[in-house]
Amino acid sequence: MRESKAMREIHEIREKIYEERKGLSDKEFLNEIHKSSEELIKKHNLKLRRVENKPRVSV
């Protein structure tokens, strides 16, 4: 089965993102995700609010 042009483009984008982020630590990776999400929110003028995670309690 042939891969569509759109699917091929998606795979190329995902591969590029993977290559850019593969050497990052967990903290660096999360910072990169937050930065990217803030840019997306501003670019599309989205009205979103951030909800902070509650600390987990281990039993």
C-alpha positions as CSV (number, residue, x, y, z in Angstrom):
1,M,0.0,0.0,0.0
2,R,1.4,3.4,-0.9
3,E,1.8,6.2,1.6
4,S,-0.2,9.3,0.8
5,K,1.7,12.6,0.4
6,A,0.1,14.0,3.6
7,M,1.1,11.0,5.6
8,R,4.7,11.2,4.2
9,E,4.8,14.8,5.2
10,I,3.6,14.0,8.8
11,H,6.3,11.3,9.1
12,E,9.0,13.8,8.0
13,I,7.8,16.4,10.5
14,R,7.7,13.8,13.3
15,E,11.2,12.6,12.4
16,K,12.6,16.1,12.4
17,I,11.1,16.8,15.8
18,Y,12.5,13.5,17.2
19,E,16.0,14.4,15.9
20,E,15.8,17.8,17.5
21,R,14.7,16.5,20.9
22,K,16.3,13.0,21.2
23,G,19.3,14.2,23.3
24,L,17.4,16.3,25.8
25,S,17.0,15.5,29.4
26,D,13.5,15.1,30.8
27,K,13.5,18.6,32.2
28,E,14.8,20.1,28.9
29,F,12.2,18.1,27.0
30,L,9.3,19.4,29.1
31,N,10.6,23.0,28.8
32,E,10.6,22.5,25.0
33,I,7.0,21.3,25.0
34,H,5.9,24.2,27.2
35,K,7.7,26.7,24.9
36,S,6.1,25.1,21.8
37,S,2.7,25.1,23.3
38,E,2.9,28.8,24.4
39,E,3.9,29.7,20.8
40,L,1.0,27.7,19.4
41,I,-1.4,29.4,21.8
42,K,-0.2,32.9,20.9
43,K,-0.1,32.1,17.1
44,H,-3.7,31.0,17.0
45,N,-4.9,33.4,19.7
46,L,-6.3,30.6,21.8
47,K,-8.0,31.3,25.1
48,L,-6.7,28.5,27.3
49,R,-5.9,28.4,30.9
50,R,-3.2,26.3,32.4
51,V,-4.1,24.0,35.3
52,E,-1.2,23.1,37.6
53,N,-0.9,19.5,38.6
54,K,-1.7,18.6,42.1
55,P,1.2,16.9,44.0
56,R,0.8,13.1,44.1
57,V,0.6,11.3,47.4
58,S,2.2,7.9,47.5
59,V,0.7,5.3,49.8
